């Protein structure tokens, strides 16, 4: 039987996954995040870029610890309205275009409109060496909303955003599948961390930042890190988990704990402290060497102002940038607990302990 911590975290994750907030349009989901964080933080506020800051005060408040997880999701945008009543579209963020065909979508126009993505059926594909078995290009797809050109123009216009209509699904073994788990699972991790810190002594102030526009350039992390200028930061994101078709390219596995990154984007002492905290708290973890850019908020935070000692904690995830991203809920719980124990383990005087 699930304990209350797991049950609440799962419900919060399912709530976030089922709602919408494409990069640049996070205002659609921000109220849900603010309401949840108000239950565990002394202060919750936003900035002009849409980032959300949740403050959990420490006993001394001498140093600032920044946590960052992005709340935006990949999506689509209306590019053209075809005279025959179909919508042509483009992508926002790194959408896996192979998965677009036959998706149910919501066009956020003057009112939400449901549509389906379709293309010419394979029976009719002829010529040019095509046999109907190749992946359909995005320019050959269209969204059918069931309206005429004239009717569409009354409720939809070029530039309207489009999101995937997908409810989260619980699989066996404690797995959850759905859209935008990248990186709303990270938002849940921060909330678990803040809740756990109510039970642990921690010296330093913790600011959990739900960042915007990560999928199109780490922009929310860049602006929020510049604003806070923290003494130390941990980015929380997802990482690829192994599946049969990864054929040895991926070593991280679902259900074996969060992945702690190391490499040039990561401060070595932060990596060591995260690893030590996991070992001391008997929390399972995996090691993820990343030789260059991590592609996460950590990349932007590390070079904010004069530089920030930065770490990266990643949740194993299958089928990234699709509408059936899959995670193990226990990895999410363990990530939140690890962060809390890491923060509680930090010495009251950080000066000198974070030098290279």
N, C-alpha and C positions, 0 to 999 in steps of 0.2 A: 504493500500500500504506500502511495506517495506521501511524503511528509509535506507540511505546509509550505516550506521554502521552495521545494521543487514545483509544487502545484501552482503557486503564485507566479514563479518565474516563467513557467510554461504558458500560463494564461496571458501574461504580459507580452511574451514573444509572439504568441498567436494573434494577439490584438494588433501589434505593430506590423506583423507580416501581412495581415489582411487589409491594412489601410494603405494609402497612397501618398507619395511624396518624391517625385522625380527631382533630380538635381536642379536647383534653382527654384523649385516649387515646394520646398519642405514645409511651408506654412500649413499645408493640408494635414500633416501628421504632428506638427509641433505641439498642439494643445494636449495630445495624449501623453507625450513625453513629459511636459511640464507638470501635468497633474500627478503622474506617477512619482516623479522625483521630489515633489513637494512633501511626500510622506517620509522621506529619509534625509533630507538636506535642510540646513538652517535657512538657506537663501537660494532662490532659483530666479535667474534673470536671463534675458536675451540681449543680443547686440544687433546693430543695424544690418549685419550680414546673415542673420537668422540663426547663428549658433546659440545653443542653450547652455548655461553654466549653472551647475548645482554644487553649492559649497557645503562641505562637512568640515567644521572647525576642529583643529587639533588642540592639544593641551597647551602648547606653547605658541603655535602659530608663527614660528620664526621663519619657516620655509614654506614654499608653495609646491605642492605636488599636483601635476596636471595629468588627468586621464582623458583620453580622446577616443571616441568611436563615432563613425558617421551614420547619419540617419537617412541620407538620400538613397534613392534607388535608380537603377537604369530604367529607361523607358523609350517612348517614341514621341514624334511630333508630326502634326499634319503638315505636309509639304505642298499639297495641291489637291483641289477638288475636281475630280474628273467629270466632264459633262454628262457622262452616263450614270453618275450617282455613286462613284466609288472614291475612296480617299487614298491618295498616295502619301507615303510617310517616309520619314528618316529616323535615325536613331539618336538617342541621348545617352551617352556612355557606351561602354563596351558590350552591347547586346550580342549574344550568340545568335547570329542570323539564321543558322541552320534550324533553330527551334521555333521560328516565328510562324511558319505555316500552320494553319488550323487553330491558332491561339484565339481565345476570347479576350477582348480588350474593352476598356472604357475610355471613351473620348471625353475629356473634361472641357466641354464647350460652355455655352450659356446655361446648359443643364447637362448632367452626365448622360451619355448615350452609349449603349452597349453595341458592340460590333464583333465581327469575326474576320480573321485574316485568311484570305483565299487566293488561289491562282488557277491557271488553266489545269484541268485534270490531266493525268499522264496519258489517257486514252487519245487526247487531241494534240499532244505534242508531236510535231513532225519536222523533218528537215534539219539542216545544220548539224547533222551528226548526233542530235539529241534523241534519246530513247525514252524519256520520261522518268528515268531513275536518278538523274542528277539533282543536286540540291538547287532549289529555286532561288534565284537572285532577288534581292529586296525590291529592285525596280520592276520586277515582274509580279509582285504581290499587290494586293489592294485590300482595303478594309470595306466590308459590306455592312452598312447599318440599316438597310432595308428602306431607305428614303430616296426620293428623286433628288436631282441636282438642286432644284428650287427649294425643296423642303430642307435639305442639308444646310443651305446657306442661311437659313433662319436660326439655326442653333449651333452650327460649327463654322469656324473660320480657320484660315491658314495660320499656323503658329500654336494652335491648341495642343496641349500635351495629351499623351495617350499612355495609359498604364495597363498592366496585365490583370485580368480578372481571375484571381486564383486564391482560393481559401487554403490555409495551412492544413496539412494532413498528418495525423499521427500514424507512424508505421510501427511495426513490432520492434521489440528490443529497446524501447525508449528513444527511437529516432523520430524526428520531425522533418517534413518536407514542405516546401513552399517557396514563395517569391521573397525577395529582399531580405533573406536571412543574412546576406552580405549587405549591410553590416548591422542590422537591427539586433542580431544576436549579441553583438558587442555592446549595444546600448543596455541590454538586459544584464550583461556581465557587470557593467558599471553600477547598476542599481543593486545587484547582489552584493557587490563590494561595499557600497555605502551602508547597506543594512548590516553587514557583518561588522563594520567598523564601530557600530554602536555597542558591540560586545567586547571590543578590543581597545587597549590603550594605544593611542597614536599621537605623536608629538606635533606633527605638521598638518597644516591646512590642506585639504584635498578638494580640488575643483574638477568635477567630472564634466567634460565638455562634449555635448552631442553636436558634432560638426556637420556643416552643410557642404554641398558641391564637391565631395571627395571624388566622385566618379568622373568628373570632368576636369580634374586638375588639383586636388588637395587644397582647394581654396579656403574652405572654412577653417582647416587646421592652420593654414598660413596666417590668417587674420587673427584667430583666437590665441595662438601661441605668441604672436607679436603683442597682443593686448595684455596677456597675463604675464609674459616673461617669466615663466616658472623656473624653479631651481632644479627640477627633475620632471620628466614626463614619461608616461607609458601610453603608447597607442595600442588599441585593441581592435583587431580586425579578424578576417577569416583567412585560411590558407587551404590549398588544394589537399584533399584527402585521397588516398589511393583507391582506385577501382581497377577491375580487370584490364581495362583498355589503356591504363596509364603505363603498363608494361615496364615497371621498374623506374620510371621517371620521377615518381613521387614516393617518398619514404614515410610521410606522415600518415597516420591511420586514425580512423574514427574510433572514439571510445577509449583512447589511450591517454587522454589528458591534453591540455593546451600545449601549443608549440611555443617554445621560447626561442626567439631569433638571436643570432649573433652574426656579426659582419661589420663592414665599415659604417653602416647606418645606425649601428647600435653601440652605445657606450659599454665598454667591457665590464666595468664595475656594476652597471645596472644589470647586465646579463648574469653576472656571478651572483648578485644579491637575489635576483628572481629565482635562480636555480637553488640557492641555499634555502630560501624561504619555502620552496616547494618540498625540498627534502626534509626540512625540520617539521613541516606540517603534515608530512606523509601524503602529499597530494601528487598523483601521477602527472608526469609531464614528458614532453618530447623536445628534442633539440632540432632546430631548423637553421642550418647555415645558409646565409644569403650573401652572395659575393658582391652584389652591387645594390642597385636601387630596389627597395622593398615594395614600391608601388602602393604604399600606405601613408596614412597621416604622419607616421614617424619620419618620413623623408622631408616633409615641410617643417615639422616641429624642430628637428635637430639643428636647423640653421636659422631659426628665428633670432632676431636681434644679435647678441654676441655669441649665440650658440647655447643649446640646451642638452644636457645629458639625457639621452632618450633610450627607451627600451621598446620592444614590440612583443606582445602576447597575442597569439593567433588561435582561433577556434578551427579545428579541422572541419572541412566542408566538401561535400561532393557536388558535382554538376554546377560549378560556379557560373554566374551570369545567365542562368536559365530560370524558369518559373517553378522548378522542382529542386531547388537547392536543398541539400539534406545534411542535417547535423545530429549529433548525439547530445541529448539534453544534459547528460552528466558532464560532458566536456564544458558546457556553458556554466554549470554550477561550480565545477572545479576551477574554472578561470576566475570567477568572481571571488572565491575563497582565497585563491593564490594571491590575487592583487591585494586583498585586505591584509593577509599575513605579511606580505612584502612591505606594505606601508607601515604596519605595526612594528616591523623589525628594523626600520631605519633609525640610526642614531640621532639624538637630539641635535648634535653638531654635525652638519653635512660638509662643512668646509674642509677641503683637503681630501675627503674620501671619494670625491668624484673626479679627481684629476686623472689624466692618462698616465 
